[in-house]
Amino acid sequence: MQSDAQVIDQQAAALQAYFTSVTTIIYVIAAIVGLVCGFRIYSKWQNGDQDTQKAALGWMSAILFILAIAASLQYVFF
């Protein structure tokens, strides 16, 4: 029979194994959002929209927020 400390250590190792996958998925989502952002901003710029800078700041803020989530997960769990 395993002690409580051994069980906790096993669960912590399992959580760390899942964490790398979750972090990778978050980075992939941020990259996809970045590509969509670039396309949308380029489209607005080519059409001569006046709110291109506002849209760029909004999209970039969204990307930074997604990356901040990944960073904060590292600090919370490790």
PyMOL Python script that loads the backbone (N, CA, C, O; Angstrom):
from pymol import cmd

cmd.read_pdbstr("""\
ATOM      1  N   MET A   1       0.836  -1.177   0.000  1.00  0.00           N
ATOM      2  CA  MET A   1       0.000   0.000   0.000  1.00  0.00           C
ATOM      3  C   MET A   1       0.883   1.243   0.000  1.00  0.00           C
ATOM      4  O   MET A   1       1.894   1.305   0.699  1.00  0.00           O
ATOM      5  N   GLN A   2       0.485   2.219  -0.790  1.00  0.00           N
ATOM      6  CA  GLN A   2       1.272   3.438  -0.927  1.00  0.00           C
ATOM      7  C   GLN A   2       0.894   4.441   0.148  1.00  0.00           C
ATOM      8  O   GLN A   2      -0.247   4.512   0.606  1.00  0.00           O
ATOM      9  N   SER A   3       1.887   5.200   0.521  1.00  0.00           N
ATOM     10  CA  SER A   3       1.619   6.252   1.503  1.00  0.00           C
ATOM     11  C   SER A   3       1.005   7.449   0.789  1.00  0.00           C
ATOM     12  O   SER A   3       1.033   7.550  -0.437  1.00  0.00           O
ATOM     13  N   ASP A   4       0.456   8.341   1.583  1.00  0.00           N
ATOM     14  CA  ASP A   4      -0.174   9.540   1.027  1.00  0.00           C
ATOM     15  C   ASP A   4       0.828  10.399   0.252  1.00  0.00           C
ATOM     16  O   ASP A   4       0.481  10.985  -0.774  1.00  0.00           O
ATOM     17  N   ALA A   5       2.053  10.474   0.736  1.00  0.00           N
ATOM     18  CA  ALA A   5       3.074  11.283   0.070  1.00  0.00           C
ATOM     19  C   ALA A   5       3.395  10.726  -1.307  1.00  0.00           C
ATOM     20  O   ALA A   5       3.593  11.488  -2.253  1.00  0.00           O
ATOM     21  N   GLN A   6       3.448   9.400  -1.431  1.00  0.00           N
ATOM     22  CA  GLN A   6       3.726   8.787  -2.728  1.00  0.00           C
ATOM     23  C   GLN A   6       2.593   9.042  -3.721  1.00  0.00           C
ATOM     24  O   GLN A   6       2.836   9.296  -4.900  1.00  0.00           O
ATOM     25  N   VAL A   7       1.376   8.974  -3.240  1.00  0.00           N
ATOM     26  CA  VAL A   7       0.218   9.221  -4.108  1.00  0.00           C
ATOM     27  C   VAL A   7       0.217  10.672  -4.580  1.00  0.00           C
ATOM     28  O   VAL A   7      -0.050  10.946  -5.750  1.00  0.00           O
ATOM     29  N   ILE A   8       0.513  11.594  -3.677  1.00  0.00           N
ATOM     30  CA  ILE A   8       0.561  13.009  -4.039  1.00  0.00           C
ATOM     31  C   ILE A   8       1.671  13.253  -5.056  1.00  0.00           C
ATOM     32  O   ILE A   8       1.474  14.009  -6.007  1.00  0.00           O
ATOM     33  N   ASP A   9       2.836  12.627  -4.873  1.00  0.00           N
ATOM     34  CA  ASP A   9       3.932  12.783  -5.821  1.00  0.00           C
ATOM     35  C   ASP A   9       3.559  12.239  -7.202  1.00  0.00           C
ATOM     36  O   ASP A   9       3.907  12.838  -8.220  1.00  0.00           O
ATOM     37  N   GLN A  10       2.856  11.110  -7.237  1.00  0.00           N
ATOM     38  CA  GLN A  10       2.429  10.545  -8.517  1.00  0.00           C
ATOM     39  C   GLN A  10       1.433  11.464  -9.224  1.00  0.00           C
ATOM     40  O   GLN A  10       1.511  11.656 -10.437  1.00  0.00           O
ATOM     41  N   GLN A  11       0.513  12.019  -8.471  1.00  0.00           N
ATOM     42  CA  GLN A  11      -0.471  12.923  -9.067  1.00  0.00           C
ATOM     43  C   GLN A  11       0.172  14.223  -9.543  1.00  0.00           C
ATOM     44  O   GLN A  11      -0.233  14.785 -10.561  1.00  0.00           O
ATOM     45  N   ALA A  12       1.165  14.695  -8.813  1.00  0.00           N
ATOM     46  CA  ALA A  12       1.886  15.907  -9.235  1.00  0.00           C
ATOM     47  C   ALA A  12       2.639  15.649 -10.540  1.00  0.00           C
ATOM     48  O   ALA A  12       2.676  16.515 -11.414  1.00  0.00           O
ATOM     49  N   ALA A  13       3.228  14.484 -10.675  1.00  0.00           N
ATOM     50  CA  ALA A  13       3.925  14.136 -11.916  1.00  0.00           C
ATOM     51  C   ALA A  13       2.945  14.025 -13.080  1.00  0.00           C
ATOM     52  O   ALA A  13       3.255  14.441 -14.196  1.00  0.00           O
ATOM     53  N   ALA A  14       1.771  13.467 -12.823  1.00  0.00           N
ATOM     54  CA  ALA A  14       0.752  13.364 -13.874  1.00  0.00           C
ATOM     55  C   ALA A  14       0.273  14.750 -14.295  1.00  0.00           C
ATOM     56  O   ALA A  14       0.060  14.995 -15.482  1.00  0.00           O
ATOM     57  N   LEU A  15       0.104  15.648 -13.344  1.00  0.00           N
ATOM     58  CA  LEU A  15      -0.315  17.014 -13.647  1.00  0.00           C
ATOM     59  C   LEU A  15       0.741  17.728 -14.476  1.00  0.00           C
ATOM     60  O   LEU A  15       0.404  18.460 -15.407  1.00  0.00           O
ATOM     61  N   GLN A  16       2.008  17.529 -14.154  1.00  0.00           N
ATOM     62  CA  GLN A  16       3.078  18.148 -14.924  1.00  0.00           C
ATOM     63  C   GLN A  16       3.110  17.626 -16.353  1.00  0.00           C
ATOM     64  O   GLN A  16       3.408  18.378 -17.280  1.00  0.00           O
ATOM     65  N   ALA A  17       2.806  16.346 -16.539  1.00  0.00           N
ATOM     66  CA  ALA A  17       2.782  15.784 -17.888  1.00  0.00           C
ATOM     67  C   ALA A  17       1.665  16.416 -18.714  1.00  0.00           C
ATOM     68  O   ALA A  17       1.859  16.694 -19.897  1.00  0.00           O
ATOM     69  N   TYR A  18       0.512  16.643 -18.117  1.00  0.00           N
ATOM     70  CA  TYR A  18      -0.596  17.285 -18.828  1.00  0.00           C
ATOM     71  C   TYR A  18      -0.329  18.765 -19.045  1.00  0.00           C
ATOM     72  O   TYR A  18      -0.792  19.342 -20.029  1.00  0.00           O
ATOM     73  N   PHE A  19       0.394  19.369 -18.158  1.00  0.00           N
ATOM     74  CA  PHE A  19       0.625  20.805 -18.236  1.00  0.00           C
ATOM     75  C   PHE A  19       1.383  21.186 -19.501  1.00  0.00           C
ATOM     76  O   PHE A  19       1.062  22.196 -20.128  1.00  0.00           O
ATOM     77  N   THR A  20       2.380  20.398 -19.887  1.00  0.00           N
ATOM     78  CA  THR A  20       3.134  20.723 -21.097  1.00  0.00           C
ATOM     79  C   THR A  20       2.231  20.667 -22.327  1.00  0.00           C
ATOM     80  O   THR A  20       2.375  21.483 -23.236  1.00  0.00           O
ATOM     81  N   SER A  21       1.309  19.720 -22.363  1.00  0.00           N
ATOM     82  CA  SER A  21       0.375  19.638 -23.484  1.00  0.00           C
ATOM     83  C   SER A  21      -0.571  20.832 -23.497  1.00  0.00           C
ATOM     84  O   SER A  21      -0.846  21.396 -24.556  1.00  0.00           O
ATOM     85  N   VAL A  22      -1.063  21.214 -22.338  1.00  0.00           N
ATOM     86  CA  VAL A  22      -1.975  22.352 -22.244  1.00  0.00           C
ATOM     87  C   VAL A  22      -1.258  23.643 -22.642  1.00  0.00           C
ATOM     88  O   VAL A  22      -1.833  24.482 -23.336  1.00  0.00           O
ATOM     89  N   THR A  23      -0.029  23.801 -22.213  1.00  0.00           N
ATOM     90  CA  THR A  23       0.746  24.988 -22.568  1.00  0.00           C
ATOM     91  C   THR A  23       0.980  25.046 -24.073  1.00  0.00           C
ATOM     92  O   THR A  23       0.885  26.115 -24.678  1.00  0.00           O
ATOM     93  N   THR A  24       1.285  23.907 -24.675  1.00  0.00           N
ATOM     94  CA  THR A  24       1.477  23.858 -26.121  1.00  0.00           C
ATOM     95  C   THR A  24       0.200  24.235 -26.852  1.00  0.00           C
ATOM     96  O   THR A  24       0.246  24.968 -27.840  1.00  0.00           O
ATOM     97  N   ILE A  25      -0.930  23.748 -26.386  1.00  0.00           N
ATOM     98  CA  ILE A  25      -2.219  24.084 -27.002  1.00  0.00           C
ATOM     99  C   ILE A  25      -2.503  25.581 -26.878  1.00  0.00           C
ATOM    100  O   ILE A  25      -3.012  26.197 -27.814  1.00  0.00           O
ATOM    101  N   ILE A  26      -2.178  26.160 -25.734  1.00  0.00           N
ATOM    102  CA  ILE A  26      -2.391  27.598 -25.548  1.00  0.00           C
ATOM    103  C   ILE A  26      -1.521  28.387 -26.516  1.00  0.00           C
ATOM    104  O   ILE A  26      -1.982  29.378 -27.083  1.00  0.00           O
ATOM    105  N   TYR A  27      -0.262  27.968 -26.720  1.00  0.00           N
ATOM    106  CA  TYR A  27       0.607  28.655 -27.664  1.00  0.00           C
ATOM    107  C   TYR A  27       0.103  28.513 -29.105  1.00  0.00           C
ATOM    108  O   TYR A  27       0.214  29.450 -29.896  1.00  0.00           O
ATOM    109  N   VAL A  28      -0.444  27.353 -29.443  1.00  0.00           N
ATOM    110  CA  VAL A  28      -1.002  27.155 -30.782  1.00  0.00           C
ATOM    111  C   VAL A  28      -2.215  28.065 -30.988  1.00  0.00           C
ATOM    112  O   VAL A  28      -2.377  28.665 -32.050  1.00  0.00           O
ATOM    113  N   ILE A  29      -3.058  28.159 -29.969  1.00  0.00           N
ATOM    114  CA  ILE A  29      -4.219  29.055 -30.055  1.00  0.00           C
ATOM    115  C   ILE A  29      -3.765  30.499 -30.225  1.00  0.00           C
ATOM    116  O   ILE A  29      -4.351  31.245 -31.010  1.00  0.00           O
ATOM    117  N   ALA A  30      -2.728  30.898 -29.497  1.00  0.00           N
ATOM    118  CA  ALA A  30      -2.209  32.264 -29.630  1.00  0.00           C
ATOM    119  C   ALA A  30      -1.656  32.503 -31.037  1.00  0.00           C
ATOM    120  O   ALA A  30      -1.818  33.592 -31.587  1.00  0.00           O
ATOM    121  N   ALA A  31      -1.008  31.496 -31.620  1.00  0.00           N
ATOM    122  CA  ALA A  31      -0.484  31.639 -32.981  1.00  0.00           C
ATOM    123  C   ALA A  31      -1.616  31.770 -33.990  1.00  0.00           C
ATOM    124  O   ALA A  31      -1.532  32.577 -34.915  1.00  0.00           O
ATOM    125  N   ILE A  32      -2.672  30.984 -33.818  1.00  0.00           N
ATOM    126  CA  ILE A  32      -3.819  31.064 -34.725  1.00  0.00           C
ATOM    127  C   ILE A  32      -4.490  32.431 -34.607  1.00  0.00           C
ATOM    128  O   ILE A  32      -4.839  33.049 -35.613  1.00  0.00           O
ATOM    129  N   VAL A  33      -4.665  32.890 -33.386  1.00  0.00           N
ATOM    130  CA  VAL A  33      -5.255  34.220 -33.177  1.00  0.00           C
ATOM    131  C   VAL A  33      -4.353  35.283 -33.807  1.00  0.00           C
ATOM    132  O   VAL A  33      -4.852  36.254 -34.375  1.00  0.00           O
ATOM    133  N   GLY A  34      -3.048  35.114 -33.715  1.00  0.00           N
ATOM    134  CA  GLY A  34      -2.121  36.055 -34.329  1.00  0.00           C
ATOM    135  C   GLY A  34      -2.246  36.089 -35.845  1.00  0.00           C
ATOM    136  O   GLY A  34      -2.196  37.160 -36.451  1.00  0.00           O
ATOM    137  N   LEU A  35      -2.409  34.922 -36.457  1.00  0.00           N
ATOM    138  CA  LEU A  35      -2.592  34.874 -37.905  1.00  0.00           C
ATOM    139  C   LEU A  35      -3.896  35.541 -38.324  1.00  0.00           C
ATOM    140  O   LEU A  35      -3.931  36.306 -39.288  1.00  0.00           O
ATOM    141  N   VAL A  36      -4.961  35.249 -37.599  1.00  0.00           N
ATOM    142  CA  VAL A  36      -6.249  35.876 -37.887  1.00  0.00           C
ATOM    143  C   VAL A  36      -6.140  37.385 -37.691  1.00  0.00           C
ATOM    144  O   VAL A  36      -6.669  38.169 -38.479  1.00  0.00           O
ATOM    145  N   CYS A  37      -5.456  37.770 -36.644  1.00  0.00           N
ATOM    146  CA  CYS A  37      -5.240  39.194 -36.351  1.00  0.00           C
ATOM    147  C   CYS A  37      -4.527  39.875 -37.500  1.00  0.00           C
ATOM    148  O   CYS A  37      -4.951  40.936 -37.960  1.00  0.00           O
ATOM    149  N   GLY A  38      -3.456  39.275 -37.959  1.00  0.00           N
ATOM    150  CA  GLY A  38      -2.707  39.866 -39.054  1.00  0.00           C
ATOM    151  C   GLY A  38      -3.537  40.006 -40.314  1.00  0.00           C
ATOM    152  O   GLY A  38      -3.461  41.028 -40.995  1.00  0.00           O
ATOM    153  N   PHE A  39      -4.321  39.002 -40.630  1.00  0.00           N
ATOM    154  CA  PHE A  39      -5.173  39.057 -41.818  1.00  0.00           C
ATOM    155  C   PHE A  39      -6.234  40.142 -41.691  1.00  0.00           C
ATOM    156  O   PHE A  39      -6.461  40.910 -42.627  1.00  0.00           O
ATOM    157  N   ARG A  40      -6.878  40.203 -40.540  1.00  0.00           N
ATOM    158  CA  ARG A  40      -7.935  41.196 -40.347  1.00  0.00           C
ATOM    159  C   ARG A  40      -7.388  42.623 -40.372  1.00  0.00           C
ATOM    160  O   ARG A  40      -8.005  43.517 -40.951  1.00  0.00           O
ATOM    161  N   ILE A  41      -6.248  42.833 -39.754  1.00  0.00           N
ATOM    162  CA  ILE A  41      -5.658  44.170 -39.739  1.00  0.00           C
ATOM    163  C   ILE A  41      -5.205  44.562 -41.144  1.00  0.00           C
ATOM    164  O   ILE A  41      -5.408  45.703 -41.561  1.00  0.00           O
ATOM    165  N   TYR A  42      -4.595  43.636 -41.874  1.00  0.00           N
ATOM    166  CA  TYR A  42      -4.175  43.918 -43.241  1.00  0.00           C
ATOM    167  C   TYR A  42      -5.380  44.248 -44.114  1.00  0.00           C
ATOM    168  O   TYR A  42      -5.328  45.156 -44.943  1.00  0.00           O
ATOM    169  N   SER A  43      -6.462  43.504 -43.921  1.00  0.00           N
ATOM    170  CA  SER A  43      -7.687  43.750 -44.682  1.00  0.00           C
ATOM    171  C   SER A  43      -8.241  45.139 -44.382  1.00  0.00           C
ATOM    172  O   SER A  43      -8.621  45.867 -45.299  1.00  0.00           O
ATOM    173  N   LYS A  44      -8.289  45.508 -43.117  1.00  0.00           N
ATOM    174  CA  LYS A  44      -8.774  46.845 -42.740  1.00  0.00           C
ATOM    175  C   LYS A  44      -7.862  47.932 -43.312  1.00  0.00           C
ATOM    176  O   LYS A  44      -8.340  48.969 -43.773  1.00  0.00           O
ATOM    177  N   TRP A  45      -6.574  47.695 -43.280  1.00  0.00           N
ATOM    178  CA  TRP A  45      -5.614  48.667 -43.777  1.00  0.00           C
ATOM    179  C   TRP A  45      -5.774  48.875 -45.280  1.00  0.00           C
ATOM    180  O   TRP A  45      -5.738  50.005 -45.767  1.00  0.00           O
ATOM    181  N   GLN A  46      -5.953  47.770 -46.012  1.00  0.00           N
ATOM    182  CA  GLN A  46      -6.128  47.860 -47.457  1.00  0.00           C
ATOM    183  C   GLN A  46      -7.448  48.529 -47.843  1.00  0.00           C
ATOM    184  O   GLN A  46      -7.526  49.200 -48.872  1.00  0.00           O
ATOM    185  N   ASN A  47      -8.474  48.351 -47.029  1.00  0.00           N
ATOM    186  CA  ASN A  47      -9.768  48.978 -47.304  1.00  0.00           C
ATOM    187  C   ASN A  47      -9.819  50.441 -46.879  1.00  0.00           C
ATOM    188  O   ASN A  47     -10.787  51.140 -47.178  1.00  0.00           O
ATOM    189  N   GLY A  48      -8.798  50.903 -46.195  1.00  0.00           N
ATOM    190  CA  GLY A  48      -8.737  52.299 -45.785  1.00  0.00           C
ATOM    191  C   GLY A  48      -9.588  52.626 -44.578  1.00  0.00           C
ATOM    192  O   GLY A  48      -9.981  53.778 -44.392  1.00  0.00           O
ATOM    193  N   ASP A  49      -9.885  51.618 -43.742  1.00  0.00           N
ATOM    194  CA  ASP A  49     -10.672  51.879 -42.536  1.00  0.00           C
ATOM    195  C   ASP A  49      -9.902  52.795 -41.586  1.00  0.00           C
ATOM    196  O   ASP A  49      -8.676  52.745 -41.494  1.00  0.00           O
ATOM    197  N   GLN A  50     -10.656  53.622 -40.893  1.00  0.00           N
ATOM    198  CA  GLN A  50     -10.048  54.585 -39.975  1.00  0.00           C
ATOM    199  C   GLN A  50      -9.688  53.966 -38.630  1.00  0.00           C
ATOM    200  O   GLN A  50      -8.837  54.489 -37.912  1.00  0.00           O
ATOM    201  N   ASP A  51     -10.328  52.862 -38.290  1.00  0.00           N
ATOM    202  CA  ASP A  51     -10.097  52.262 -36.961  1.00  0.00           C
ATOM    203  C   ASP A  51      -9.098  51.111 -37.003  1.00  0.00           C
ATOM    204  O   ASP A  51      -9.193  50.187 -36.195  1.00  0.00           O
ATOM    205  N   THR A  52      -8.148  51.149 -37.926  1.00  0.00           N
ATOM    206  CA  THR A  52      -7.158  50.078 -38.049  1.00  0.00           C
ATOM    207  C   THR A  52      -6.286  49.989 -36.801  1.00  0.00           C
ATOM    208  O   THR A  52      -6.020  48.893 -36.309  1.00  0.00           O
ATOM    209  N   GLN A  53      -5.846  51.117 -36.292  1.00  0.00           N
ATOM    210  CA  GLN A  53      -4.985  51.116 -35.115  1.00  0.00           C
ATOM    211  C   GLN A  53      -5.736  50.588 -33.892  1.00  0.00           C
ATOM    212  O   GLN A  53      -5.173  49.850 -33.084  1.00  0.00           O
ATOM    213  N   LYS A  54      -6.981  50.959 -33.763  1.00  0.00           N
ATOM    214  CA  LYS A  54      -7.800  50.492 -32.642  1.00  0.00           C
ATOM    215  C   LYS A  54      -7.990  48.973 -32.720  1.00  0.00           C
ATOM    216  O   LYS A  54      -7.912  48.280 -31.705  1.00  0.00           O
ATOM    217  N   ALA A  55      -8.236  48.468 -33.914  1.00  0.00           N
ATOM    218  CA  ALA A  55      -8.397  47.026 -34.097  1.00  0.00           C
ATOM    219  C   ALA A  55      -7.091  46.291 -33.801  1.00  0.00           C
ATOM    220  O   ALA A  55      -7.098  45.225 -33.186  1.00  0.00           O
ATOM    221  N   ALA A  56      -5.973  46.864 -34.241  1.00  0.00           N
ATOM    222  CA  ALA A  56      -4.669  46.244 -33.994  1.00  0.00           C
ATOM    223  C   ALA A  56      -4.383  46.159 -32.499  1.00  0.00           C
ATOM    224  O   ALA A  56      -3.895  45.138 -32.015  1.00  0.00           O
ATOM    225  N   LEU A  57      -4.683  47.223 -31.774  1.00  0.00           N
ATOM    226  CA  LEU A  57      -4.462  47.202 -30.324  1.00  0.00           C
ATOM    227  C   LEU A  57      -5.356  46.168 -29.643  1.00  0.00           C
ATOM    228  O   LEU A  57      -4.923  45.494 -28.709  1.00  0.00           O
ATOM    229  N   GLY A  58      -6.581  46.043 -30.098  1.00  0.00           N
ATOM    230  CA  GLY A  58      -7.494  45.055 -29.523  1.00  0.00           C
ATOM    231  C   GLY A  58      -7.025  43.637 -29.751  1.00  0.00           C
ATOM    232  O   GLY A  58      -7.031  42.819 -28.831  1.00  0.00           O
ATOM    233  N   TRP A  59      -6.619  43.340 -30.976  1.00  0.00           N
ATOM    234  CA  TRP A  59      -6.145  41.988 -31.272  1.00  0.00           C
ATOM    235  C   TRP A  59      -4.845  41.678 -30.547  1.00  0.00           C
ATOM    236  O   TRP A  59      -4.677  40.578 -30.021  1.00  0.00           O
ATOM    237  N   MET A  60      -3.930  42.629 -30.514  1.00  0.00           N
ATOM    238  CA  MET A  60      -2.665  42.393 -29.823  1.00  0.00           C
ATOM    239  C   MET A  60      -2.881  42.210 -28.314  1.00  0.00           C
ATOM    240  O   MET A  60      -2.188  41.423 -27.670  1.00  0.00           O
ATOM    241  N   SER A  61      -3.832  42.933 -27.776  1.00  0.00           N
ATOM    242  CA  SER A  61      -4.170  42.745 -26.359  1.00  0.00           C
ATOM    243  C   SER A  61      -4.712  41.346 -26.119  1.00  0.00           C
ATOM    244  O   SER A  61      -4.415  40.730 -25.096  1.00  0.00           O
ATOM    245  N   ALA A  62      -5.498  40.846 -27.046  1.00  0.00           N
ATOM    246  CA  ALA A  62      -6.033  39.491 -26.917  1.00  0.00           C
ATOM    247  C   ALA A  62      -4.910  38.461 -26.946  1.00  0.00           C
ATOM    248  O   ALA A  62      -4.919  37.510 -26.165  1.00  0.00           O
ATOM    249  N   ILE A  63      -3.953  38.643 -27.834  1.00  0.00           N
ATOM    250  CA  ILE A  63      -2.822  37.710 -27.907  1.00  0.00           C
ATOM    251  C   ILE A  63      -1.997  37.770 -26.631  1.00  0.00           C
ATOM    252  O   ILE A  63      -1.602  36.732 -26.100  1.00  0.00           O
ATOM    253  N   LEU A  64      -1.735  38.958 -26.140  1.00  0.00           N
ATOM    254  CA  LEU A  64      -0.970  39.088 -24.894  1.00  0.00           C
ATOM    255  C   LEU A  64      -1.707  38.475 -23.714  1.00  0.00           C
ATOM    256  O   LEU A  64      -1.087  37.907 -22.814  1.00  0.00           O
ATOM    257  N   PHE A  65      -3.038  38.590 -23.717  1.00  0.00           N
ATOM    258  CA  PHE A  65      -3.822  37.981 -22.646  1.00  0.00           C
ATOM    259  C   PHE A  65      -3.710  36.457 -22.696  1.00  0.00           C
ATOM    260  O   PHE A  65      -3.571  35.814 -21.656  1.00  0.00           O
ATOM    261  N   ILE A  66      -3.768  35.886 -23.881  1.00  0.00           N
ATOM    262  CA  ILE A  66      -3.634  34.430 -24.005  1.00  0.00           C
ATOM    263  C   ILE A  66      -2.259  33.979 -23.526  1.00  0.00           C
ATOM    264  O   ILE A  66      -2.149  32.975 -22.823  1.00  0.00           O
ATOM    265  N   LEU A  67      -1.219  34.704 -23.897  1.00  0.00           N
ATOM    266  CA  LEU A  67       0.126  34.352 -23.455  1.00  0.00           C
ATOM    267  C   LEU A  67       0.299  34.561 -21.950  1.00  0.00           C
ATOM    268  O   LEU A  67       1.047  33.828 -21.303  1.00  0.00           O
ATOM    269  N   ALA A  68      -0.384  35.552 -21.400  1.00  0.00           N
ATOM    270  CA  ALA A  68      -0.330  35.768 -19.951  1.00  0.00           C
ATOM    271  C   ALA A  68      -0.993  34.618 -19.206  1.00  0.00           C
ATOM    272  O   ALA A  68      -0.561  34.251 -18.113  1.00  0.00           O
ATOM    273  N   ILE A  69      -2.030  34.055 -19.789  1.00  0.00           N
ATOM    274  CA  ILE A  69      -2.669  32.894 -19.172  1.00  0.00           C
ATOM    275  C   ILE A  69      -1.684  31.741 -19.088  1.00  0.00           C
ATOM    276  O   ILE A  69      -1.585  31.081 -18.053  1.00  0.00           O
ATOM    277  N   ALA A  70      -0.955  31.491 -20.170  1.00  0.00           N
ATOM    278  CA  ALA A  70       0.037  30.406 -20.168  1.00  0.00           C
ATOM    279  C   ALA A  70       1.115  30.655 -19.120  1.00  0.00           C
ATOM    280  O   ALA A  70       1.522  29.732 -18.415  1.00  0.00           O
ATOM    281  N   ALA A  71       1.575  31.887 -19.017  1.00  0.00           N
ATOM    282  CA  ALA A  71       2.608  32.211 -18.034  1.00  0.00           C
ATOM    283  C   ALA A  71       2.081  32.082 -16.615  1.00  0.00           C
ATOM    284  O   ALA A  71       2.781  31.583 -15.734  1.00  0.00           O
ATOM    285  N   SER A  72       0.852  32.530 -16.389  1.00  0.00           N
ATOM    286  CA  SER A  72       0.299  32.454 -15.039  1.00  0.00           C
ATOM    287  C   SER A  72       0.037  31.015 -14.626  1.00  0.00           C
ATOM    288  O   SER A  72       0.150  30.687 -13.445  1.00  0.00           O
ATOM    289  N   LEU A  73      -0.307  30.154 -15.565  1.00  0.00           N
ATOM    290  CA  LEU A  73      -0.465  28.742 -15.225  1.00  0.00           C
ATOM    291  C   LEU A  73       0.846  28.142 -14.747  1.00  0.00           C
ATOM    292  O   LEU A  73       0.856  27.320 -13.830  1.00  0.00           O
ATOM    293  N   GLN A  74       1.952  28.545 -15.359  1.00  0.00           N
ATOM    294  CA  GLN A  74       3.256  28.056 -14.907  1.00  0.00           C
ATOM    295  C   GLN A  74       3.536  28.508 -13.480  1.00  0.00           C
ATOM    296  O   GLN A  74       4.047  27.730 -12.674  1.00  0.00           O
ATOM    297  N   TYR A  75       3.209  29.747 -13.162  1.00  0.00           N
ATOM    298  CA  TYR A  75       3.483  30.248 -11.822  1.00  0.00           C
ATOM    299  C   TYR A  75       2.545  29.660 -10.783  1.00  0.00           C
ATOM    300  O   TYR A  75       2.937  29.495  -9.628  1.00  0.00           O
ATOM    301  N   VAL A  76       1.327  29.342 -11.160  1.00  0.00           N
ATOM    302  CA  VAL A  76       0.372  28.784 -10.213  1.00  0.00           C
ATOM    303  C   VAL A  76       0.697  27.336  -9.899  1.00  0.00           C
ATOM    304  O   VAL A  76       0.652  26.925  -8.740  1.00  0.00           O
ATOM    305  N   PHE A  77       1.025  26.555 -10.927  1.00  0.00           N
ATOM    306  CA  PHE A  77       1.190  25.123 -10.716  1.00  0.00           C
ATOM    307  C   PHE A  77       2.629  24.695 -10.463  1.00  0.00           C
ATOM    308  O   PHE A  77       2.861  23.575 -10.007  1.00  0.00           O
ATOM    309  N   PHE A  78       3.617  25.572 -10.751  1.00  0.00           N
ATOM    310  CA  PHE A  78       4.999  25.131 -10.547  1.00  0.00           C
ATOM    311  C   PHE A  78       5.799  26.151  -9.825  1.00  0.00           C
ATOM    312  O   PHE A  78       6.984  25.939  -9.571  1.00  0.00           O
TER     313      PHE A  78
END
""", "prot")
cmd.dss("prot")
cmd.show_as("cartoon", "prot")
cmd.util.cbc("prot")
cmd.orient("prot")
